[in-house]
Amino acid sequence: MLRWRAFWLAYAPKEDRKKKEHLVPEWHAKGNAALGVMEKHLQARDWFAGRHYSVADIALFGYTHCADEGGFELNAYPAIGRWMTRVREQPAHIPLSESW
C-alpha cells in the first residue's frame, strides 16, 4: 500500500488520480497499519529476518524509504528511521538518486 498510494498521489495523471481519490483513506490506513507492524518488529530487532541484513531488508526498504512521497509521516516511526539509516550504511548501498 505504501508505494501504490505514493504512485497515485505523486505520479499518476490527474484524471486517473481523480478516479481513485475515494480509495486514498483506505490505502493510507492500510499503509499505516503495515508501518505499525514494521515499527513494532524493529523496536526489538535490527533487521527483519535474523540477526543480519538480508534480502528481506532490501525488499522492504524499496517501498518504505519513499513512503513520505505518499503522504506517510515516517517521523512517527522512529525504529523504522533507525533501520533505514542502517540499510543506507550498508556497503555498496546505492541510493536511487545516484546513477549506476
Helices and strands as residue ranges (DSSP letters): H 2-10, H 14-20, G 21-23, H 24-44, H 55-64, G 67-70, G 74-76, H 78-88
